[in-house]
Amino acid sequence: MIAGTEADTAYFSREAIEHANEPKELFWIDGASHIDLYDKEEYVPTVVAKLSSFFGEHLNA
């Protein structure tokens, strides 16, 4: 999961990750809100890179 440190919804990510099975990771983006992760150019490349890396490692058969 990826969450912004300024997201009002960050507690959802914390709760979900506690209950998730492995592999799991909660990756924080400093200074970002929830919506920032979707449409602010300063955050989007980091989000895409992290998702690509995680899924590439854990979904690669």
C-alpha distance matrix in Angstrom:
0.0 3.8 6.6 10.3 12.5 15.0 13.0 15.1 12.3 10.3 11.8 10.3 6.8 9.0 11.0 8.7 7.4 11.2 12.2 10.1 12.2 12.0 10.8 7.6 6.0 4.8 6.1 8.5 10.8 14.2 16.2 14.1 14.1 11.9 14.5 14.9 11.8 13.7 17.2 18.0 19.2 18.4 14.6 14.3 15.4 12.9 10.0 12.0 12.9 9.6 8.6 12.3 12.5 9.8 11.2 14.6 14.7 13.5 15.0 18.1 21.0
3.8 0.0 3.8 7.0 9.7 12.1 10.6 13.4 11.3 9.2 11.9 11.1 7.8 10.1 12.9 11.4 10.3 13.8 15.4 13.7 15.9 15.4 14.0 10.7 8.2 5.8 4.8 5.9 7.3 10.8 12.7 10.5 10.9 9.3 11.8 11.6 8.5 11.1 14.3 14.6 15.8 14.9 11.1 11.2 12.6 10.0 7.3 10.2 11.3 8.4 8.4 12.2 12.6 10.9 12.7 15.7 16.2 15.8 17.3 20.1 23.2
6.6 3.8 0.0 3.8 6.4 8.5 7.0 9.9 8.4 6.1 9.4 9.4 6.9 9.1 12.1 11.6 11.2 14.3 16.2 15.3 18.1 18.0 17.0 13.4 10.7 7.4 6.4 5.1 6.1 8.8 10.0 7.9 7.8 6.6 9.9 9.8 7.8 10.9 13.7 13.8 15.7 14.4 10.9 11.9 14.1 11.6 9.3 12.7 14.1 11.6 12.0 15.7 16.1 14.6 16.5 19.5 19.9 19.5 21.0 23.8 27.0
10.3 7.0 3.8 0.0 3.8 5.3 5.1 8.8 8.9 7.0 10.7 11.6 9.9 11.5 14.7 14.9 14.5 17.3 19.5 18.9 21.7 21.6 20.4 16.9 13.8 10.3 8.5 5.6 4.7 6.1 6.4 4.3 4.9 5.8 8.8 7.9 7.1 10.7 12.7 11.9 14.0 12.4 9.4 11.5 13.8 11.5 10.2 13.9 15.2 13.3 14.3 17.8 18.2 17.4 19.4 22.1 22.6 22.6 24.2 26.8 30.1
12.5 9.7 6.4 3.8 0.0 3.8 5.7 8.7 9.6 7.1 10.2 12.3 10.9 11.3 14.8 15.8 15.2 17.3 20.1 20.1 22.9 22.7 21.8 18.2 14.9 11.3 9.7 6.2 6.0 5.3 5.5 5.8 6.7 8.6 11.7 10.7 10.7 14.3 15.9 14.6 16.7 14.5 12.0 14.7 16.7 14.1 13.4 17.1 18.0 15.8 17.3 20.7 20.7 19.7 22.2 24.7 24.8 24.8 26.8 29.4 32.6
15.0 12.1 8.5 5.3 3.8 0.0 3.8 6.5 8.7 7.7 10.8 12.9 12.5 13.4 16.3 17.5 17.7 19.7 22.2 22.4 25.5 25.7 24.9 21.2 18.2 14.5 13.1 9.7 8.7 7.6 5.6 5.3 4.6 7.5 10.1 9.5 10.8 13.9 15.0 13.8 16.5 14.7 12.7 15.4 18.0 16.0 15.2 18.8 20.2 18.5 19.6 23.0 23.5 22.6 24.7 27.4 27.8 27.7 29.4 32.1 35.3
13.0 10.6 7.0 5.1 5.7 3.8 0.0 3.8 5.2 5.2 8.6 9.9 9.9 11.6 14.0 14.9 15.7 17.9 19.9 20.1 23.4 24.1 23.4 19.7 17.2 13.5 12.8 10.1 9.7 10.0 8.7 6.7 4.0 4.8 8.0 8.8 9.6 12.3 14.0 13.8 16.8 15.7 13.2 15.0 18.0 16.2 14.5 17.9 19.8 18.0 18.4 22.0 22.8 21.5 23.2 26.2 26.8 26.3 27.6 30.6 33.7
15.1 13.4 9.9 8.8 8.7 6.5 3.8 0.0 3.8 5.7 7.6 9.1 10.5 11.9 13.5 14.8 16.4 18.1 19.8 20.7 24.2 25.4 25.1 21.4 19.3 15.7 15.7 13.3 13.4 13.5 11.9 10.3 7.2 7.2 10.0 11.8 12.8 14.9 16.6 16.8 20.1 19.3 16.8 18.4 21.6 19.9 17.9 21.2 23.3 21.3 21.3 25.0 25.9 24.3 25.7 29.0 29.5 28.6 29.8 33.0 35.9
12.3 11.3 8.4 8.9 9.6 8.7 5.2 3.8 0.0 3.8 5.5 5.6 7.3 9.3 10.5 11.4 13.3 15.2 16.5 17.2 20.8 22.2 22.1 18.5 16.8 13.5 14.1 12.6 13.3 14.4 13.7 11.5 8.6 7.0 10.2 12.4 12.4 14.2 16.7 17.5 20.6 20.0 17.0 18.0 21.0 19.3 16.8 19.8 21.9 19.6 19.2 22.9 23.8 21.9 23.0 26.5 26.9 25.7 26.8 30.1 32.8
10.3 9.2 6.1 7.0 7.1 7.7 5.2 5.7 3.8 0.0 3.8 5.3 5.3 6.5 8.8 10.0 10.9 12.8 14.9 15.5 18.9 19.8 19.6 15.9 13.8 10.3 11.0 9.4 10.9 12.0 12.1 10.6 8.8 7.9 11.7 12.9 12.3 14.9 17.5 17.7 20.4 19.2 16.0 17.4 19.9 17.6 15.4 18.6 20.2 17.5 17.6 21.4 21.7 19.7 21.4 24.6 24.7 23.6 25.2 28.4 31.2
11.8 11.9 9.4 10.7 10.2 10.8 8.6 7.6 5.5 3.8 0.0 3.8 5.4 5.0 6.2 8.5 9.9 10.8 12.8 14.3 17.9 19.4 19.7 16.1 14.6 11.4 13.2 12.1 14.2 15.2 15.5 14.3 12.4 11.4 15.0 16.6 15.9 18.3 21.1 21.5 24.1 23.0 19.8 21.0 23.4 20.9 18.6 21.7 23.1 20.1 20.0 23.8 23.9 21.4 23.0 26.4 26.1 24.7 26.3 29.7 32.1
10.3 11.1 9.4 11.6 12.3 12.9 9.9 9.1 5.6 5.3 3.8 0.0 3.8 5.5 5.2 6.0 8.5 10.0 11.0 12.1 15.8 17.7 18.1 14.7 13.8 11.2 13.3 13.1 15.2 16.9 17.3 15.4 13.3 11.2 14.5 16.5 15.4 17.2 20.3 21.4 24.0 23.3 19.9 20.4 22.9 20.7 17.8 20.5 22.2 19.3 18.4 22.2 22.7 20.0 21.0 24.6 24.6 22.7 24.0 27.5 29.8
6.8 7.8 6.9 9.9 10.9 12.5 9.9 10.5 7.3 5.3 5.4 3.8 0.0 3.8 5.5 5.1 6.0 8.6 10.1 10.3 13.7 15.0 15.0 11.4 10.2 7.5 9.7 10.1 12.6 14.7 15.9 14.1 12.7 10.7 14.2 15.6 13.8 15.9 19.2 20.0 22.1 21.2 17.6 18.1 20.2 17.7 14.9 17.6 19.0 15.8 15.2 18.9 19.2 16.5 17.8 21.3 21.1 19.5 21.0 24.4 26.8
9.0 10.1 9.1 11.5 11.3 13.4 11.6 11.9 9.3 6.5 5.0 5.5 3.8 0.0 3.8 5.6 5.4 6.4 9.1 10.2 13.5 14.6 15.1 11.5 10.2 7.6 10.4 10.6 13.7 15.3 16.8 15.8 14.8 13.6 17.2 18.3 16.7 19.2 22.3 22.7 24.7 23.4 19.9 20.8 22.6 19.7 17.4 20.2 21.0 17.6 17.5 21.1 20.7 17.9 19.7 23.0 22.2 20.6 22.6 25.9 28.2
11.0 12.9 12.1 14.7 14.8 16.3 14.0 13.5 10.5 8.8 6.2 5.2 5.5 3.8 0.0 3.8 5.6 5.3 6.8 8.9 12.5 14.6 15.6 12.5 12.3 10.5 13.7 14.3 17.3 19.0 20.2 18.9 17.5 15.7 19.2 20.8 19.2 21.3 24.5 25.4 27.6 26.5 23.0 23.6 25.4 22.8 20.1 22.7 23.7 20.3 19.6 23.2 23.0 19.8 21.0 24.5 23.7 21.6 23.3 26.8 28.7
8.7 11.4 11.6 14.9 15.8 17.5 14.9 14.8 11.4 10.0 8.5 6.0 5.1 5.6 3.8 0.0 3.8 5.4 5.4 6.1 9.9 12.2 13.0 10.1 10.6 9.5 12.8 14.2 17.1 19.5 20.9 19.1 17.7 15.4 18.5 20.2 18.1 19.8 23.3 24.5 26.5 25.8 22.0 22.0 23.8 21.3 18.4 20.4 21.6 18.2 17.0 20.4 20.5 17.1 17.9 21.5 20.9 18.5 19.9 23.5 25.3
7.4 10.3 11.2 14.5 15.2 17.7 15.7 16.4 13.3 10.9 9.9 8.5 6.0 5.4 5.6 3.8 0.0 3.8 5.4 5.0 8.1 9.5 10.2 7.0 7.2 6.8 10.5 12.5 15.8 18.2 20.3 18.9 18.2 16.3 19.6 20.6 18.2 20.2 23.7 24.5 26.0 25.0 21.3 21.4 22.6 19.8 17.2 19.3 19.8 16.2 15.4 18.7 18.1 14.7 16.0 19.4 18.3 16.1 18.1 21.5 23.4
11.2 13.8 14.3 17.3 17.3 19.7 17.9 18.1 15.2 12.8 10.8 10.0 8.6 6.4 5.3 5.4 3.8 0.0 3.8 5.8 8.5 10.3 11.8 9.2 9.9 9.7 13.4 15.1 18.6 20.6 22.6 21.6 20.9 19.2 22.7 23.8 21.6 23.8 27.2 27.9 29.5 28.3 24.6 25.0 26.2 23.2 20.8 23.0 23.3 19.6 19.1 22.2 21.3 17.8 19.2 22.4 20.9 18.6 20.8 24.0 25.6
12.2 15.4 16.2 19.5 20.1 22.2 19.9 19.8 16.5 14.9 12.8 11.0 10.1 9.1 6.8 5.4 5.4 3.8 0.0 3.8 6.7 9.7 11.6 9.8 11.6 12.0 15.8 17.8 21.1 23.4 25.3 23.9 22.8 20.6 23.8 25.3 23.0 24.6 28.2 29.4 31.0 30.2 26.4 26.3 27.6 24.9 22.2 23.9 24.5 20.9 19.7 22.6 22.1 18.4 19.1 22.4 21.1 18.2 19.8 23.3 24.5
10.1 13.7 15.3 18.9 20.1 22.4 20.1 20.7 17.2 15.5 14.3 12.1 10.3 10.2 8.9 6.1 5.0 5.8 3.8 0.0 3.8 6.6 8.3 6.8 9.3 10.6 14.1 16.8 20.0 22.7 24.9 23.2 22.5 20.1 23.0 24.3 21.5 23.0 26.7 27.9 29.2 28.5 24.7 24.2 25.2 22.7 19.8 21.1 21.6 18.1 16.6 19.3 18.8 15.0 15.4 18.7 17.5 14.5 16.0 19.5 20.8
12.2 15.9 18.1 21.7 22.9 25.5 23.4 24.2 20.8 18.9 17.9 15.8 13.7 13.5 12.5 9.9 8.1 8.5 6.7 3.8 0.0 3.8 6.2 6.6 10.0 12.4 15.8 18.9 22.1 25.0 27.4 25.9 25.5 23.2 25.9 27.0 23.9 25.3 29.0 30.1 31.1 30.4 26.6 26.0 26.4 23.9 21.3 22.1 22.1 18.7 17.2 19.2 18.3 14.5 14.7 17.6 15.8 12.6 14.3 17.5 18.2
12.0 15.4 18.0 21.6 22.7 25.7 24.1 25.4 22.2 19.8 19.4 17.7 15.0 14.6 14.6 12.2 9.5 10.3 9.7 6.6 3.8 0.0 2.9 4.8 8.4 11.6 14.5 18.0 21.2 24.1 26.9 25.6 25.8 23.7 26.4 26.9 23.7 25.2 28.8 29.6 30.2 29.3 25.6 25.0 24.9 22.3 20.0 20.7 20.1 16.7 15.6 17.3 15.8 12.1 12.7 15.1 12.8 9.9 12.3 15.0 16.0
10.8 14.0 17.0 20.4 21.8 24.9 23.4 25.1 22.1 19.6 19.7 18.1 15.0 15.1 15.6 13.0 10.2 11.8 11.6 8.3 6.2 2.9 0.0 3.8 7.0 10.6 12.9 16.6 19.6 22.6 25.6 24.2 24.7 22.7 25.2 25.4 22.0 23.5 27.0 27.7 28.0 27.1 23.6 22.8 22.4 19.9 17.8 18.2 17.4 14.1 13.1 14.5 12.9 9.2 10.1 12.3 10.0 7.3 10.1 12.8 14.3
7.6 10.7 13.4 16.9 18.2 21.2 19.7 21.4 18.5 15.9 16.1 14.7 11.4 11.5 12.5 10.1 7.0 9.2 9.8 6.8 6.6 4.8 3.8 0.0 3.8 7.0 9.7 13.2 16.3 19.3 22.2 20.8 21.2 19.3 22.0 22.3 19.1 20.9 24.4 25.0 25.6 24.5 20.9 20.5 20.5 17.7 15.5 16.6 16.2 12.6 11.8 14.1 12.7 9.1 10.6 13.4 11.7 9.6 12.2 15.2 17.2
6.0 8.2 10.7 13.8 14.9 18.2 17.2 19.3 16.8 13.8 14.6 13.8 10.2 10.2 12.3 10.6 7.2 9.9 11.6 9.3 10.0 8.4 7.0 3.8 0.0 3.8 6.2 9.7 12.9 15.7 18.7 17.7 18.4 17.1 19.9 19.7 16.6 19.0 22.2 22.4 22.9 21.5 18.0 18.1 18.1 15.0 13.1 14.9 14.2 10.4 10.6 13.3 11.8 8.7 11.2 13.9 12.4 11.4 14.2 16.8 19.4
4.8 5.8 7.4 10.3 11.3 14.5 13.5 15.7 13.5 10.3 11.4 11.2 7.5 7.6 10.5 9.5 6.8 9.7 12.0 10.6 12.4 11.6 10.6 7.0 3.8 0.0 3.8 6.5 10.0 12.6 15.4 14.4 15.0 13.9 17.0 16.8 14.1 16.8 20.0 20.0 20.9 19.4 15.8 16.4 17.1 13.8 11.9 14.5 14.4 10.7 11.2 14.5 13.5 11.0 13.5 16.3 15.4 14.6 17.1 19.9 22.7
6.1 4.8 6.4 8.5 9.7 13.1 12.8 15.7 14.1 11.0 13.2 13.3 9.7 10.4 13.7 12.8 10.5 13.4 15.8 14.1 15.8 14.5 12.9 9.7 6.2 3.8 0.0 3.8 6.7 9.7 12.7 11.9 13.3 12.8 15.6 14.6 11.9 14.9 17.7 17.2 17.8 15.9 12.5 13.5 13.8 10.4 9.1 12.0 11.6 8.2 9.8 13.0 12.0 10.4 13.4 15.8 15.3 15.4 17.8 20.2 23.3
8.5 5.9 5.1 5.6 6.2 9.7 10.1 13.3 12.6 9.4 12.1 13.1 10.1 10.6 14.3 14.2 12.5 15.1 17.8 16.8 18.9 18.0 16.6 13.2 9.7 6.5 3.8 0.0 3.8 6.1 9.1 8.7 10.5 10.9 13.8 12.5 10.5 14.1 16.4 15.3 16.3 14.1 10.9 12.8 13.8 10.4 9.6 13.2 13.2 10.4 12.3 15.6 14.9 13.9 16.7 19.1 18.8 19.1 21.4 23.7 27.0
10.8 7.3 6.1 4.7 6.0 8.7 9.7 13.4 13.3 10.9 14.2 15.2 12.6 13.7 17.3 17.1 15.8 18.6 21.1 20.0 22.1 21.2 19.6 16.3 12.9 10.0 6.7 3.8 0.0 3.8 6.4 5.9 8.6 9.7 11.9 9.7 8.2 12.0 13.6 12.0 12.9 10.4 7.5 10.1 11.3 8.2 8.2 11.9 12.2 10.5 12.6 15.6 15.5 15.3 17.9 19.9 20.3 21.0 22.9 25.0 28.5
14.2 10.8 8.8 6.1 5.3 7.6 10.0 13.5 14.4 12.0 15.2 16.9 14.7 15.3 19.0 19.5 18.2 20.6 23.4 22.7 25.0 24.1 22.6 19.3 15.7 12.6 9.7 6.1 3.8 0.0 3.8 5.7 8.9 11.3 13.3 10.9 10.6 14.4 15.3 13.1 14.1 11.0 9.3 12.6 13.7 10.9 11.7 15.3 15.4 13.9 16.4 19.2 18.8 18.8 21.6 23.5 23.6 24.5 26.6 28.6 32.1
16.2 12.7 10.0 6.4 5.5 5.6 8.7 11.9 13.7 12.1 15.5 17.3 15.9 16.8 20.2 20.9 20.3 22.6 25.3 24.9 27.4 26.9 25.6 22.2 18.7 15.4 12.7 9.1 6.4 3.8 0.0 3.8 6.8 10.1 11.7 9.2 10.3 13.7 14.0 11.6 13.3 10.6 9.4 13.0 14.8 12.8 13.3 16.9 17.6 16.6 18.6 21.5 21.6 21.6 24.1 26.2 26.7 27.4 29.2 31.3 34.8
14.1 10.5 7.9 4.3 5.8 5.3 6.7 10.3 11.5 10.6 14.3 15.4 14.1 15.8 18.9 19.1 18.9 21.6 23.9 23.2 25.9 25.6 24.2 20.8 17.7 14.4 11.9 8.7 5.9 5.7 3.8 0.0 3.8 6.6 8.0 5.6 6.7 10.1 10.7 9.0 11.3 9.4 7.5 10.4 13.0 11.4 11.0 14.5 16.0 15.0 16.4 19.4 20.1 20.0 22.0 24.3 25.2 25.6 27.1 29.4 32.9
14.1 10.9 7.8 4.9 6.7 4.6 4.0 7.2 8.6 8.8 12.4 13.3 12.7 14.8 17.5 17.7 18.2 20.9 22.8 22.5 25.5 25.8 24.7 21.2 18.4 15.0 13.3 10.5 8.6 8.9 6.8 3.8 0.0 3.8 5.6 5.1 6.9 9.6 10.6 9.9 13.1 12.1 10.0 12.0 15.2 13.9 12.6 16.0 18.0 16.9 17.5 20.8 21.9 21.3 22.9 25.6 26.6 26.5 27.7 30.3 33.6
11.9 9.3 6.6 5.8 8.6 7.5 4.8 7.2 7.0 7.9 11.4 11.2 10.7 13.6 15.7 15.4 16.3 19.2 20.6 20.1 23.2 23.7 22.7 19.3 17.1 13.9 12.8 10.9 9.7 11.3 10.1 6.6 3.8 0.0 3.8 5.5 5.8 7.7 9.8 10.6 13.7 13.5 10.7 11.6 15.0 13.9 11.7 14.6 17.2 15.8 15.6 19.1 20.5 19.6 20.7 23.7 24.9 24.4 25.2 28.1 31.3
14.5 11.8 9.9 8.8 11.7 10.1 8.0 10.0 10.2 11.7 15.0 14.5 14.2 17.2 19.2 18.5 19.6 22.7 23.8 23.0 25.9 26.4 25.2 22.0 19.9 17.0 15.6 13.8 11.9 13.3 11.7 8.0 5.6 3.8 0.0 3.8 5.3 5.6 6.8 8.2 11.7 12.4 10.2 10.5 14.3 14.2 12.1 14.5 17.5 16.9 16.5 19.5 21.5 21.1 21.8 24.5 26.2 26.0 26.4 29.1 32.3
14.9 11.6 9.8 7.9 10.7 9.5 8.8 11.8 12.4 12.9 16.6 16.5 15.6 18.3 20.8 20.2 20.6 23.8 25.3 24.3 27.0 26.9 25.4 22.3 19.7 16.8 14.6 12.5 9.7 10.9 9.2 5.6 5.1 5.5 3.8 0.0 3.8 5.4 5.5 5.1 8.5 8.7 6.9 8.0 11.6 11.6 10.4 13.0 15.6 15.4 15.8 18.5 20.3 20.4 21.5 23.8 25.5 25.8 26.5 28.8 32.3
11.8 8.5 7.8 7.1 10.7 10.8 9.6 12.8 12.4 12.3 15.9 15.4 13.8 16.7 19.2 18.1 18.2 21.6 23.0 21.5 23.9 23.7 22.0 19.1 16.6 14.1 11.9 10.5 8.2 10.6 10.3 6.7 6.9 5.8 5.3 3.8 0.0 3.8 6.0 6.4 8.6 8.8 5.7 5.7 9.3 8.9 6.9 9.5 12.2 11.9 12.0 14.8 16.7 16.7 17.7 20.1 21.8 22.1 22.7 25.0 28.5
13.7 11.1 10.9 10.7 14.3 13.9 12.3 14.9 14.2 14.9 18.3 17.2 15.9 19.2 21.3 19.8 20.2 23.8 24.6 23.0 25.3 25.2 23.5 20.9 19.0 16.8 14.9 14.1 12.0 14.4 13.7 10.1 9.6 7.7 5.6 5.4 3.8 0.0 3.8 6.4 8.6 10.3 7.9 6.2 9.9 10.8 8.5 9.8 13.2 13.5 12.8 15.2 17.7 17.9 18.2 20.5 22.7 22.9 22.9 25.1 28.5
17.2 14.3 13.7 12.7 15.9 15.0 14.0 16.6 16.7 17.5 21.1 20.3 19.2 22.3 24.5 23.3 23.7 27.2 28.2 26.7 29.0 28.8 27.0 24.4 22.2 20.0 17.7 16.4 13.6 15.3 14.0 10.7 10.6 9.8 6.8 5.5 6.0 3.8 0.0 3.8 6.3 8.8 7.9 6.6 10.2 11.9 10.7 11.7 14.9 15.9 15.6 17.5 20.0 20.7 21.1 23.0 25.4 26.0 25.9 27.9 31.4
18.0 14.6 13.8 11.9 14.6 13.8 13.8 16.8 17.5 17.7 21.5 21.4 20.0 22.7 25.4 24.5 24.5 27.9 29.4 27.9 30.1 29.6 27.7 25.0 22.4 20.0 17.2 15.3 12.0 13.1 11.6 9.0 9.9 10.6 8.2 5.1 6.4 6.4 3.8 0.0 3.8 5.5 5.6 6.1 9.3 10.7 10.6 12.2 14.6 15.7 16.4 18.2 20.2 21.2 22.2 23.9 26.0 26.9 27.3 29.1 32.7
19.2 15.8 15.7 14.0 16.7 16.5 16.8 20.1 20.6 20.4 24.1 24.0 22.1 24.7 27.6 26.5 26.0 29.5 31.0 29.2 31.1 30.2 28.0 25.6 22.9 20.9 17.8 16.3 12.9 14.1 13.3 11.3 13.1 13.7 11.7 8.5 8.6 8.6 6.3 3.8 0.0 3.8 5.4 5.3 7.0 9.3 10.2 11.1 13.0 14.8 15.9 17.0 18.9 20.6 21.6 22.7 24.9 26.3 26.7 28.0 31.7
18.4 14.9 14.4 12.4 14.5 14.7 15.7 19.3 20.0 19.2 23.0 23.3 21.2 23.4 26.5 25.8 25.0 28.3 30.2 28.5 30.4 29.3 27.1 24.5 21.5 19.4 15.9 14.1 10.4 11.0 10.6 9.4 12.1 13.5 12.4 8.7 8.8 10.3 8.8 5.5 3.8 0.0 3.8 6.1 7.1 8.0 9.8 11.6 12.6 14.0 15.8 17.2 18.4 20.0 21.7 22.7 24.4 26.0 26.9 28.3 32.0
14.6 11.1 10.9 9.4 12.0 12.7 13.2 16.8 17.0 16.0 19.8 19.9 17.6 19.9 23.0 22.0 21.3 24.6 26.4 24.7 26.6 25.6 23.6 20.9 18.0 15.8 12.5 10.9 7.5 9.3 9.4 7.5 10.0 10.7 10.2 6.9 5.7 7.9 7.9 5.6 5.4 3.8 0.0 3.8 5.8 5.5 6.4 8.9 10.3 10.9 12.5 14.5 15.7 16.8 18.5 20.0 21.6 22.8 23.8 25.4 29.1
14.3 11.2 11.9 11.5 14.7 15.4 15.0 18.4 18.0 17.4 21.0 20.4 18.1 20.8 23.6 22.0 21.4 25.0 26.3 24.2 26.0 25.0 22.8 20.5 18.1 16.4 13.5 12.8 10.1 12.6 13.0 10.4 12.0 11.6 10.5 8.0 5.7 6.2 6.6 6.1 5.3 6.1 3.8 0.0 3.8 5.5 5.1 6.1 8.5 9.9 10.6 12.2 14.2 15.4 16.5 17.8 20.0 21.2 21.6 23.1 26.8
15.4 12.6 14.1 13.8 16.7 18.0 18.0 21.6 21.0 19.9 23.4 22.9 20.2 22.6 25.4 23.8 22.6 26.2 27.6 25.2 26.4 24.9 22.4 20.5 18.1 17.1 13.8 13.8 11.3 13.7 14.8 13.0 15.2 15.0 14.3 11.6 9.3 9.9 10.2 9.3 7.0 7.1 5.8 3.8 0.0 3.8 5.5 5.2 6.0 8.5 9.9 10.5 12.1 14.2 15.4 16.0 18.2 20.0 20.5 21.5 25.3
12.9 10.0 11.6 11.5 14.1 16.0 16.2 19.9 19.3 17.6 20.9 20.7 17.7 19.7 22.8 21.3 19.8 23.2 24.9 22.7 23.9 22.3 19.9 17.7 15.0 13.8 10.4 10.4 8.2 10.9 12.8 11.4 13.9 13.9 14.2 11.6 8.9 10.8 11.9 10.7 9.3 8.0 5.5 5.5 3.8 0.0 3.8 5.5 5.2 6.1 8.6 9.9 10.5 12.2 14.2 15.1 16.5 18.3 19.5 20.7 24.5
10.0 7.3 9.3 10.2 13.4 15.2 14.5 17.9 16.8 15.4 18.6 17.8 14.9 17.4 20.1 18.4 17.2 20.8 22.2 19.8 21.3 20.0 17.8 15.5 13.1 11.9 9.1 9.6 8.2 11.7 13.3 11.0 12.6 11.7 12.1 10.4 6.9 8.5 10.7 10.6 10.2 9.8 6.4 5.1 5.5 3.8 0.0 3.8 5.5 5.2 6.2 8.5 10.0 10.7 12.2 13.9 15.5 16.5 17.4 19.2 22.8
12.0 10.2 12.7 13.9 17.1 18.8 17.9 21.2 19.8 18.6 21.7 20.5 17.6 20.2 22.7 20.4 19.3 23.0 23.9 21.1 22.1 20.7 18.2 16.6 14.9 14.5 12.0 13.2 11.9 15.3 16.9 14.5 16.0 14.6 14.5 13.0 9.5 9.8 11.7 12.2 11.1 11.6 8.9 6.1 5.2 5.5 3.8 0.0 3.8 5.5 5.2 6.0 8.5 10.0 10.6 11.7 14.1 15.4 15.7 17.0 20.7
12.9 11.3 14.1 15.2 18.0 20.2 19.8 23.3 21.9 20.2 23.1 22.2 19.0 21.0 23.7 21.6 19.8 23.3 24.5 21.6 22.1 20.1 17.4 16.2 14.2 14.4 11.6 13.2 12.2 15.4 17.6 16.0 18.0 17.2 17.5 15.6 12.2 13.2 14.9 14.6 13.0 12.6 10.3 8.5 6.0 5.2 5.5 3.8 0.0 3.8 5.5 5.2 6.1 8.6 10.1 10.3 12.2 14.3 15.1 15.9 19.7
9.6 8.4 11.6 13.3 15.8 18.5 18.0 21.3 19.6 17.5 20.1 19.3 15.8 17.6 20.3 18.2 16.2 19.6 20.9 18.1 18.7 16.7 14.1 12.6 10.4 10.7 8.2 10.4 10.5 13.9 16.6 15.0 16.9 15.8 16.9 15.4 11.9 13.5 15.9 15.7 14.8 14.0 10.9 9.9 8.5 6.1 5.2 5.5 3.8 0.0 3.8 5.5 5.1 6.1 8.5 9.7 10.7 12.2 13.7 15.1 18.8
8.6 8.4 12.0 14.3 17.3 19.6 18.4 21.3 19.2 17.6 20.0 18.4 15.2 17.5 19.6 17.0 15.4 19.1 19.7 16.6 17.2 15.6 13.1 11.8 10.6 11.2 9.8 12.3 12.6 16.4 18.6 16.4 17.5 15.6 16.5 15.8 12.0 12.8 15.6 16.4 15.9 15.8 12.5 10.6 9.9 8.6 6.2 5.2 5.5 3.8 0.0 3.8 5.5 5.2 6.0 8.1 9.9 10.6 11.3 13.2 16.8
12.3 12.2 15.7 17.8 20.7 23.0 22.0 25.0 22.9 21.4 23.8 22.2 18.9 21.1 23.2 20.4 18.7 22.2 22.6 19.3 19.2 17.3 14.5 14.1 13.3 14.5 13.0 15.6 15.6 19.2 21.5 19.4 20.8 19.1 19.5 18.5 14.8 15.2 17.5 18.2 17.0 17.2 14.5 12.2 10.5 9.9 8.5 6.0 5.2 5.5 3.8 0.0 3.8 5.6 5.4 5.7 8.4 10.0 10.2 11.1 14.8
12.5 12.6 16.1 18.2 20.7 23.5 22.8 25.9 23.8 21.7 23.9 22.7 19.2 20.7 23.0 20.5 18.1 21.3 22.1 18.8 18.3 15.8 12.9 12.7 11.8 13.5 12.0 14.9 15.5 18.8 21.6 20.1 21.9 20.5 21.5 20.3 16.7 17.7 20.0 20.2 18.9 18.4 15.7 14.2 12.1 10.5 10.0 8.5 6.1 5.1 5.5 3.8 0.0 3.8 5.7 5.1 6.1 8.6 10.0 10.5 14.3
9.8 10.9 14.6 17.4 19.7 22.6 21.5 24.3 21.9 19.7 21.4 20.0 16.5 17.9 19.8 17.1 14.7 17.8 18.4 15.0 14.5 12.1 9.2 9.1 8.7 11.0 10.4 13.9 15.3 18.8 21.6 20.0 21.3 19.6 21.1 20.4 16.7 17.9 20.7 21.2 20.6 20.0 16.8 15.4 14.2 12.2 10.7 10.0 8.6 6.1 5.2 5.6 3.8 0.0 3.8 5.5 5.3 6.1 8.2 9.9 13.3
11.2 12.7 16.5 19.4 22.2 24.7 23.2 25.7 23.0 21.4 23.0 21.0 17.8 19.7 21.0 17.9 16.0 19.2 19.1 15.4 14.7 12.7 10.1 10.6 11.2 13.5 13.4 16.7 17.9 21.6 24.1 22.0 22.9 20.7 21.8 21.5 17.7 18.2 21.1 22.2 21.6 21.7 18.5 16.5 15.4 14.2 12.2 10.6 10.1 8.5 6.0 5.4 5.7 3.8 0.0 3.8 5.4 5.1 5.3 7.4 10.9
14.6 15.7 19.5 22.1 24.7 27.4 26.2 29.0 26.5 24.6 26.4 24.6 21.3 23.0 24.5 21.5 19.4 22.4 22.4 18.7 17.6 15.1 12.3 13.4 13.9 16.3 15.8 19.1 19.9 23.5 26.2 24.3 25.6 23.7 24.5 23.8 20.1 20.5 23.0 23.9 22.7 22.7 20.0 17.8 16.0 15.1 13.9 11.7 10.3 9.7 8.1 5.7 5.1 5.5 3.8 0.0 3.8 5.8 5.7 5.6 9.4
14.7 16.2 19.9 22.6 24.8 27.8 26.8 29.5 26.9 24.7 26.1 24.6 21.1 22.2 23.7 20.9 18.3 20.9 21.1 17.5 15.8 12.8 10.0 11.7 12.4 15.4 15.3 18.8 20.3 23.6 26.7 25.2 26.6 24.9 26.2 25.5 21.8 22.7 25.4 26.0 24.9 24.4 21.6 20.0 18.2 16.5 15.5 14.1 12.2 10.7 9.9 8.4 6.1 5.3 5.4 3.8 0.0 3.8 6.0 5.8 9.1
13.5 15.8 19.5 22.6 24.8 27.7 26.3 28.6 25.7 23.6 24.7 22.7 19.5 20.6 21.6 18.5 16.1 18.6 18.2 14.5 12.6 9.9 7.3 9.6 11.4 14.6 15.4 19.1 21.0 24.5 27.4 25.6 26.5 24.4 26.0 25.8 22.1 22.9 26.0 26.9 26.3 26.0 22.8 21.2 20.0 18.3 16.5 15.4 14.3 12.2 10.6 10.0 8.6 6.1 5.1 5.8 3.8 0.0 3.8 5.7 8.1
15.0 17.3 21.0 24.2 26.8 29.4 27.6 29.8 26.8 25.2 26.3 24.0 21.0 22.6 23.3 19.9 18.1 20.8 19.8 16.0 14.3 12.3 10.1 12.2 14.2 17.1 17.8 21.4 22.9 26.6 29.2 27.1 27.7 25.2 26.4 26.5 22.7 22.9 25.9 27.3 26.7 26.9 23.8 21.6 20.5 19.5 17.4 15.7 15.1 13.7 11.3 10.2 10.0 8.2 5.3 5.7 6.0 3.8 0.0 3.8 6.1
18.1 20.1 23.8 26.8 29.4 32.1 30.6 33.0 30.1 28.4 29.7 27.5 24.4 25.9 26.8 23.5 21.5 24.0 23.3 19.5 17.5 15.0 12.8 15.2 16.8 19.9 20.2 23.7 25.0 28.6 31.3 29.4 30.3 28.1 29.1 28.8 25.0 25.1 27.9 29.1 28.0 28.3 25.4 23.1 21.5 20.7 19.2 17.0 15.9 15.1 13.2 11.1 10.5 9.9 7.4 5.6 5.8 5.7 3.8 0.0 3.8
21.0 23.2 27.0 30.1 32.6 35.3 33.7 35.9 32.8 31.2 32.1 29.8 26.8 28.2 28.7 25.3 23.4 25.6 24.5 20.8 18.2 16.0 14.3 17.2 19.4 22.7 23.3 27.0 28.5 32.1 34.8 32.9 33.6 31.3 32.3 32.3 28.5 28.5 31.4 32.7 31.7 32.0 29.1 26.8 25.3 24.5 22.8 20.7 19.7 18.8 16.8 14.8 14.3 13.3 10.9 9.4 9.1 8.1 6.1 3.8 0.0
